[in-house]
Amino acid sequence: MTEIRAYQKTLPKERRYKIGDLLARIDLKRSSYYDECERMKNPYDKYVNVKKLIMEIAQSYVVRDRYTAGYRRIQKKLDQRNAHLAGETIRKLMAQLKVQVAIYNQNRNGKYSSYRGTVGKTAKNLLKQKFDETQPYKVIHTDITQTQLANQQKVYISVMVDEGTKEVLACQISDHPNRKLITDTLDELLQNLPDNARPIIHSDQGWHYQLPYYTQKLADHHFTQSMSRKANCLDNAPVESFFHLLKTELLNGRPLVRDIEEFKRLVNGYIMFFNNIRISLKTDGLSPVEYRNQQLAA
């Protein structure tokens, strides 16, 4: 099509024709002509369809207007759609599309420690850093972390995470790390567990987990209690890993949240995303809920 314009310029003015007249003569639509001109300016991109898939996948992993899917997870989702590409190719295409992950490792809030020495009953470390459970409802990790709101108020998050599936089975938020926070978390876990589940419940040696109201409730439901060694966060790595993801993907690099109600809404929304959409390479490229259902159906 561009040849038409080039040829026209070689002719004397009196012999030149308008583009519209030429298109009518050869029975070609004006829109088709200009589409072809645009295509000629932009050479064919063999990755055009793959880019659409990458953009679709990346947009499904947006948390607070920020992309959170790295190239490995993008690659896994592409493989599931029979679009097989090398990791480096995916990285380059993500850069072109400007959908790379921006990780923010900030610690604006200090580190929360619930250790107060031996104030009740401690339990043996049954796991000993062997986090190899693959079945749901067998081993559950629990802990509390803290962060800070825009008004300088501290807020505390208590969770229960299934080691086998990575699913967050319970999450409670409070402005105080008190007994109610712990009992509400345990009550939520009980609502989400099948009646026949008898998991190991692993925690650190925080004072909450040593007191009779907690240890007795575990015993009443035939749960087995396990505890990390003193001041050793690696003994409870699965739940620490979840807290790291929550903070880097949802909170860090963003303005502080205004109040606790907004904070609860954001965290609960993230957990829905984490459990149902966010895939993990450790669970065969499935979300925690997908992996849990697969294991229970096997």
C-alpha positions as a Markdown table, in Angstrom:
| # | Residue | x | y | z |
|---|---|---|---|---|
| 1 | Met | 0.0 | 0.0 | 0.0 |
| 2 | Thr | 2.8 | 2.4 | 0.7 |
| 3 | Glu | 4.0 | 1.8 | -2.8 |
| 4 | Ile | 0.9 | 3.7 | -4.1 |
| 5 | Arg | 2.0 | 6.9 | -2.3 |
| 6 | Ala | 5.6 | 6.4 | -3.4 |
| 7 | Tyr | 4.6 | 6.0 | -7.0 |
| 8 | Gln | 2.3 | 9.0 | -6.9 |
| 9 | Lys | 5.3 | 11.2 | -5.8 |
| 10 | Thr | 7.2 | 10.3 | -9.0 |
| 11 | Leu | 4.4 | 11.6 | -11.3 |
| 12 | Pro | 3.9 | 15.2 | -12.4 |
| 13 | Lys | 1.2 | 17.0 | -10.4 |
| 14 | Glu | -1.3 | 16.9 | -13.3 |
| 15 | Arg | -1.1 | 13.1 | -13.4 |
| 16 | Arg | -1.5 | 12.5 | -9.7 |
| 17 | Tyr | -4.7 | 11.1 | -8.3 |
| 18 | Lys | -6.3 | 11.4 | -4.9 |
| 19 | Ile | -6.0 | 8.3 | -2.7 |
| 20 | Gly | -9.7 | 8.0 | -2.5 |
| 21 | Asp | -10.1 | 7.9 | -6.2 |
| 22 | Leu | -7.5 | 5.2 | -6.5 |
| 23 | Leu | -9.1 | 3.1 | -3.8 |
| 24 | Ala | -12.5 | 3.4 | -5.5 |
| 25 | Arg | -10.9 | 2.4 | -8.8 |
| 26 | Ile | -9.5 | -0.8 | -7.4 |
| 27 | Asp | -12.5 | -1.4 | -5.1 |
| 28 | Leu | -10.6 | -1.2 | -1.8 |
| 29 | Lys | -12.1 | 0.2 | 1.4 |
| 30 | Arg | -10.4 | 3.2 | 2.8 |
| 31 | Ser | -10.3 | 1.6 | 6.3 |
| 32 | Ser | -8.5 | -1.5 | 4.8 |
| 33 | Tyr | -5.9 | 0.8 | 3.2 |
| 34 | Tyr | -5.1 | 2.7 | 6.3 |
| 35 | Asp | -5.0 | -0.5 | 8.4 |
| 36 | Glu | -2.4 | -1.9 | 6.0 |
| 37 | Cys | -0.4 | 1.3 | 6.2 |
| 38 | Glu | -0.3 | 1.0 | 10.0 |
| 39 | Arg | 0.7 | -2.6 | 9.8 |
| 40 | Met | 3.5 | -1.8 | 7.5 |
| 41 | Lys | 4.9 | 0.8 | 9.9 |
| 42 | Asn | 4.8 | -1.8 | 12.7 |
| 43 | Pro | 6.4 | -5.1 | 11.6 |
| 44 | Tyr | 4.6 | -8.4 | 12.5 |
| 45 | Asp | 5.0 | -9.4 | 16.2 |
| 46 | Lys | 5.0 | -13.1 | 16.5 |
| 47 | Tyr | 4.3 | -12.8 | 20.3 |
| 48 | Val | 1.2 | -10.7 | 19.9 |
| 49 | Asn | -1.1 | -13.5 | 21.1 |
| 50 | Val | 1.2 | -14.5 | 23.9 |
| 51 | Lys | 1.4 | -10.9 | 25.1 |
| 52 | Lys | -2.4 | -10.8 | 25.4 |
| 53 | Leu | -2.2 | -13.9 | 27.6 |
| 54 | Ile | 0.6 | -12.4 | 29.7 |
| 55 | Met | -1.3 | -9.2 | 30.2 |
| 56 | Glu | -4.5 | -11.1 | 31.1 |
| 57 | Ile | -2.6 | -13.2 | 33.7 |
| 58 | Ala | -0.7 | -10.3 | 35.1 |
| 59 | Gln | -3.9 | -8.2 | 35.6 |
| 60 | Ser | -5.4 | -11.1 | 37.5 |
| 61 | Tyr | -2.5 | -10.7 | 40.0 |
| 62 | Val | -2.9 | -7.0 | 40.6 |
| 63 | Val | -3.0 | -6.1 | 44.3 |
| 64 | Arg | -3.7 | -2.5 | 45.2 |
| 65 | Asp | -2.9 | -1.4 | 41.6 |
| 66 | Arg | 0.4 | -3.2 | 41.6 |
| 67 | Tyr | 1.5 | -6.3 | 39.6 |
| 68 | Thr | 2.5 | -9.2 | 41.9 |
| 69 | Ala | 3.1 | -12.1 | 39.5 |
| 70 | Gly | 6.7 | -12.9 | 38.7 |
| 71 | Tyr | 7.8 | -14.5 | 35.5 |
| 72 | Arg | 7.8 | -18.0 | 37.0 |
| 73 | Arg | 4.2 | -17.9 | 37.9 |
| 74 | Ile | 3.4 | -16.3 | 34.5 |
| 75 | Gln | 5.3 | -19.1 | 32.9 |
| 76 | Lys | 3.3 | -21.7 | 34.9 |
| 77 | Lys | 0.0 | -20.2 | 33.8 |
| 78 | Leu | 1.1 | -20.0 | 30.2 |
| 79 | Asp | 2.1 | -23.7 | 30.3 |
| 80 | Gln | -1.4 | -24.5 | 31.5 |
| 81 | Arg | -2.7 | -22.8 | 28.4 |
| 82 | Asn | -0.2 | -24.7 | 26.1 |
| 83 | Ala | 1.9 | -21.5 | 25.5 |
| 84 | His | 5.4 | -22.8 | 26.3 |
| 85 | Leu | 8.1 | -20.1 | 26.4 |
| 86 | Ala | 11.5 | -19.9 | 28.0 |
| 87 | Gly | 11.7 | -17.9 | 31.2 |
| 88 | Glu | 14.0 | -15.2 | 29.7 |
| 89 | Thr | 11.6 | -14.7 | 26.9 |
| 90 | Ile | 8.7 | -14.2 | 29.3 |
| 91 | Arg | 10.8 | -11.7 | 31.3 |
| 92 | Lys | 11.5 | -9.7 | 28.2 |
| 93 | Leu | 7.9 | -9.6 | 27.1 |
| 94 | Met | 6.8 | -8.6 | 30.6 |
| 95 | Ala | 9.3 | -5.7 | 30.5 |
| 96 | Gln | 7.8 | -4.6 | 27.1 |
| 97 | Leu | 4.4 | -4.7 | 28.6 |
| 98 | Lys | 5.6 | -3.0 | 31.9 |
| 99 | Val | 4.0 | -5.7 | 34.1 |
| 100 | Gln | 7.1 | -6.6 | 36.1 |
| 101 | Val | 6.8 | -7.1 | 39.9 |
| 102 | Ala | 8.0 | -4.3 | 42.1 |
| 103 | Ile | 9.1 | -5.7 | 45.5 |
| 104 | Tyr | 9.2 | -3.5 | 48.5 |
| 105 | Asn | 11.0 | -4.8 | 51.6 |
| 106 | Gln | 10.2 | -2.3 | 54.3 |
| 107 | Asn | 10.0 | -2.5 | 58.0 |
| 108 | Arg | 8.2 | 0.6 | 59.2 |
| 109 | Asn | 6.4 | -1.1 | 62.0 |
| 110 | Gly | 9.0 | -2.9 | 64.2 |
| 111 | Lys | 8.9 | -6.6 | 65.0 |
| 112 | Tyr | 6.3 | -8.0 | 67.3 |
| 113 | Ser | 7.4 | -10.6 | 69.8 |
| 114 | Ser | 4.9 | -12.3 | 72.1 |
| 115 | Tyr | 7.6 | -14.2 | 74.1 |
| 116 | Arg | 7.4 | -13.6 | 77.8 |
| 117 | Gly | 9.3 | -16.5 | 79.0 |
| 118 | Thr | 7.6 | -19.6 | 80.5 |
| 119 | Val | 4.2 | -18.4 | 81.7 |
| 120 | Gly | 2.3 | -21.6 | 81.1 |
| 121 | Lys | 2.7 | -25.0 | 79.4 |
| 122 | Thr | 5.2 | -25.3 | 76.5 |
| 123 | Ala | 5.2 | -28.1 | 73.9 |
| 124 | Lys | 7.9 | -30.0 | 72.1 |
| 125 | Asn | 8.9 | -29.0 | 68.6 |
| 126 | Leu | 7.5 | -32.0 | 66.7 |
| 127 | Leu | 8.3 | -30.6 | 63.2 |
| 128 | Lys | 12.0 | -29.7 | 63.6 |
| 129 | Gln | 11.9 | -27.6 | 60.4 |
| 130 | Lys | 10.7 | -30.5 | 58.3 |
| 131 | Phe | 8.0 | -28.8 | 56.4 |
| 132 | Asp | 7.2 | -31.6 | 53.9 |
| 133 | Glu | 3.5 | -32.2 | 54.6 |
| 134 | Thr | 1.5 | -32.2 | 51.3 |
| 135 | Gln | -2.0 | -33.3 | 52.6 |
| 136 | Pro | -4.5 | -30.7 | 53.9 |
| 137 | Tyr | -5.5 | -30.4 | 57.5 |
| 138 | Lys | -2.5 | -32.3 | 58.9 |
| 139 | Val | -0.2 | -29.5 | 60.0 |
| 140 | Ile | -1.3 | -26.0 | 60.7 |
| 141 | His | 1.0 | -23.1 | 61.6 |
| 142 | Thr | -0.1 | -20.0 | 63.6 |
| 143 | Asp | 1.4 | -16.7 | 64.6 |
| 144 | Ile | 0.8 | -13.0 | 65.1 |
| 145 | Thr | 2.4 | -10.1 | 63.3 |
| 146 | Gln | 1.9 | -6.4 | 63.7 |
| 147 | Thr | 1.9 | -3.3 | 61.4 |
| 148 | Gln | 1.0 | 0.3 | 61.7 |
| 149 | Leu | -1.9 | 2.5 | 60.5 |
| 150 | Ala | -1.6 | 6.1 | 59.2 |
| 151 | Asn | -2.7 | 7.4 | 62.6 |
| 152 | Gln | 0.3 | 5.5 | 64.3 |
| 153 | Gln | -2.0 | 3.0 | 65.8 |
| 154 | Lys | -0.6 | -0.6 | 65.8 |
| 155 | Val | -2.7 | -3.4 | 64.4 |
| 156 | Tyr | -2.2 | -7.1 | 64.9 |
| 157 | Ile | -2.9 | -10.0 | 62.5 |
| 158 | Ser | -3.4 | -13.5 | 63.8 |
| 159 | Val | -3.5 | -16.3 | 61.2 |
| 160 | Met | -3.7 | -20.1 | 60.8 |
| 161 | Val | -2.0 | -21.5 | 57.7 |
| 162 | Asp | -2.2 | -25.0 | 56.4 |
| 163 | Glu | 1.3 | -26.3 | 55.7 |
| 164 | Gly | 0.2 | -28.8 | 53.1 |
| 165 | Thr | -1.8 | -26.5 | 50.9 |
| 166 | Lys | -0.6 | -23.0 | 52.0 |
| 167 | Glu | -4.3 | -22.1 | 52.5 |
| 168 | Val | -5.0 | -19.4 | 55.1 |
| 169 | Leu | -7.7 | -21.2 | 57.2 |
| 170 | Ala | -8.2 | -18.4 | 59.7 |
| 171 | Cys | -7.4 | -14.7 | 60.0 |
| 172 | Gln | -8.4 | -12.3 | 62.7 |
| 173 | Ile | -7.4 | -8.6 | 63.1 |
| 174 | Ser | -7.4 | -6.5 | 66.3 |
| 175 | Asp | -5.8 | -3.4 | 67.8 |
| 176 | His | -4.7 | -5.5 | 70.8 |
| 177 | Pro | -2.8 | -8.9 | 70.8 |
| 178 | Asn | -5.0 | -10.2 | 73.6 |
| 179 | Arg | -6.9 | -13.4 | 74.5 |
| 180 | Lys | -9.9 | -12.5 | 72.3 |
| 181 | Leu | -7.7 | -12.3 | 69.2 |
| 182 | Ile | -6.3 | -15.8 | 69.8 |
| 183 | Thr | -9.6 | -17.4 | 70.7 |
| 184 | Asp | -11.4 | -15.8 | 67.7 |
| 185 | Thr | -8.7 | -17.1 | 65.4 |
| 186 | Leu | -9.0 | -20.6 | 66.8 |
| 187 | Asp | -12.8 | -20.5 | 66.6 |
| 188 | Glu | -12.6 | -19.5 | 62.9 |
| 189 | Leu | -10.2 | -22.4 | 62.3 |
| 190 | Leu | -12.7 | -24.8 | 63.9 |
| 191 | Gln | -15.4 | -23.5 | 61.6 |
| 192 | Asn | -13.2 | -24.2 | 58.5 |
| 193 | Leu | -11.9 | -27.7 | 59.5 |
| 194 | Pro | -13.7 | -30.9 | 58.7 |
| 195 | Asp | -15.1 | -32.7 | 61.7 |
| 196 | Asn | -12.6 | -35.5 | 61.5 |
| 197 | Ala | -9.5 | -33.3 | 61.3 |
| 198 | Arg | -6.9 | -33.9 | 64.0 |
| 199 | Pro | -4.0 | -31.6 | 63.0 |
| 200 | Ile | -0.7 | -30.6 | 64.6 |
| 201 | Ile | -1.0 | -27.0 | 65.6 |
| 202 | His | 2.4 | -25.4 | 65.5 |
| 203 | Ser | 3.3 | -22.0 | 67.0 |
| 204 | Asp | 6.1 | -20.1 | 68.6 |
| 205 | Gln | 6.4 | -19.9 | 72.4 |
| 206 | Gly | 4.4 | -16.8 | 72.6 |
| 207 | Trp | 2.5 | -16.3 | 75.9 |
| 208 | His | -0.9 | -16.7 | 74.2 |
| 209 | Tyr | -0.1 | -20.2 | 73.2 |
| 210 | Gln | 1.1 | -21.4 | 76.6 |
| 211 | Leu | -2.0 | -20.4 | 78.7 |
| 212 | Pro | -4.6 | -23.0 | 79.8 |
| 213 | Tyr | -7.5 | -21.5 | 77.8 |
| 214 | Tyr | -5.6 | -22.2 | 74.6 |
| 215 | Thr | -3.9 | -25.5 | 75.4 |
| 216 | Gln | -7.1 | -26.9 | 76.8 |
| 217 | Lys | -9.1 | -26.0 | 73.8 |
| 218 | Leu | -6.6 | -27.8 | 71.5 |
| 219 | Ala | -6.8 | -30.8 | 73.7 |
| 220 | Asp | -10.6 | -30.7 | 73.7 |
| 221 | His | -10.6 | -31.1 | 69.9 |
| 222 | His | -7.9 | -33.7 | 70.0 |
| 223 | Phe | -5.3 | -31.4 | 68.3 |
| 224 | Thr | -1.6 | -32.0 | 68.9 |
| 225 | Gln | 0.3 | -28.9 | 70.0 |
| 226 | Ser | 3.9 | -28.2 | 68.8 |
| 227 | Met | 6.1 | -25.2 | 69.5 |
| 228 | Ser | 9.2 | -23.7 | 67.9 |
| 229 | Arg | 12.4 | -23.4 | 69.9 |
| 230 | Lys | 12.8 | -20.1 | 71.8 |
| 231 | Ala | 13.5 | -17.2 | 69.5 |
| 232 | Asn | 13.8 | -19.2 | 66.3 |
| 233 | Cys | 11.5 | -17.9 | 63.6 |
| 234 | Leu | 12.8 | -20.5 | 61.1 |
| 235 | Asp | 11.0 | -23.2 | 63.1 |
| 236 | Asn | 7.7 | -21.6 | 62.0 |
| 237 | Ala | 8.8 | -20.7 | 58.4 |
| 238 | Pro | 5.5 | -21.4 | 56.6 |
| 239 | Val | 3.5 | -18.8 | 58.5 |
| 240 | Glu | 6.4 | -16.3 | 58.4 |
| 241 | Ser | 6.5 | -16.8 | 54.6 |
| 242 | Phe | 2.8 | -15.9 | 54.4 |
| 243 | Phe | 3.3 | -12.7 | 56.5 |
| 244 | His | 6.2 | -11.7 | 54.2 |
| 245 | Leu | 4.0 | -12.1 | 51.1 |
| 246 | Leu | 1.1 | -10.2 | 52.7 |
| 247 | Lys | 3.3 | -7.3 | 53.6 |
| 248 | Thr | 5.4 | -7.1 | 50.4 |
| 249 | Glu | 2.4 | -7.5 | 48.0 |
| 250 | Leu | -0.3 | -5.7 | 49.9 |
| 251 | Leu | 1.2 | -3.1 | 52.3 |
| 252 | Asn | 4.9 | -2.2 | 51.6 |
| 253 | Gly | 5.5 | 0.5 | 49.0 |
| 254 | Arg | 2.0 | 1.9 | 49.6 |
| 255 | Pro | 0.6 | 4.7 | 51.8 |
| 256 | Leu | -0.3 | 3.5 | 55.3 |
| 257 | Val | -3.9 | 2.5 | 55.7 |
| 258 | Arg | -6.2 | 5.1 | 57.3 |
| 259 | Asp | -8.1 | 3.0 | 59.9 |
| 260 | Ile | -8.6 | -0.5 | 61.1 |
| 261 | Glu | -11.8 | -1.1 | 59.2 |
| 262 | Glu | -10.2 | -0.3 | 55.9 |
| 263 | Phe | -7.2 | -2.5 | 57.0 |
| 264 | Lys | -9.6 | -5.4 | 57.7 |
| 265 | Arg | -11.2 | -5.0 | 54.3 |
| 266 | Leu | -7.8 | -5.0 | 52.5 |
| 267 | Val | -6.4 | -8.0 | 54.3 |
| 268 | Asn | -9.6 | -10.0 | 53.9 |
| 269 | Gly | -9.6 | -9.2 | 50.2 |
| 270 | Tyr | -5.9 | -10.3 | 49.9 |
| 271 | Ile | -6.6 | -13.6 | 51.7 |
| 272 | Met | -9.4 | -14.3 | 49.2 |
| 273 | Phe | -7.0 | -13.6 | 46.4 |
| 274 | Phe | -4.2 | -15.6 | 48.1 |
| 275 | Asn | -6.4 | -18.7 | 48.7 |
| 276 | Asn | -8.3 | -18.8 | 45.4 |
| 277 | Ile | -6.2 | -17.1 | 42.7 |
| 278 | Arg | -2.5 | -16.8 | 43.7 |
| 279 | Ile | -0.7 | -20.0 | 42.5 |
| 280 | Ser | 2.4 | -21.5 | 44.1 |
| 281 | Leu | 5.1 | -23.6 | 42.4 |
| 282 | Lys | 5.2 | -25.6 | 45.6 |
| 283 | Thr | 1.6 | -26.7 | 44.9 |
| 284 | Asp | 2.0 | -27.7 | 41.3 |
| 285 | Gly | 1.0 | -24.3 | 40.0 |
| 286 | Leu | -2.4 | -24.4 | 41.7 |
| 287 | Ser | -3.9 | -22.0 | 44.2 |
| 288 | Pro | -4.2 | -23.2 | 47.8 |
| 289 | Val | -7.9 | -24.0 | 47.4 |
| 290 | Glu | -7.4 | -25.8 | 44.0 |
| 291 | Tyr | -4.6 | -27.8 | 45.5 |
| 292 | Arg | -6.6 | -28.7 | 48.6 |
| 293 | Asn | -9.5 | -29.9 | 46.4 |
| 294 | Gln | -7.2 | -31.9 | 44.2 |
| 295 | Gln | -5.6 | -33.7 | 47.2 |
| 296 | Leu | -8.9 | -34.5 | 48.8 |
| 297 | Ala | -10.3 | -35.9 | 45.6 |
| 298 | Ala | -7.2 | -38.1 | 45.0 |
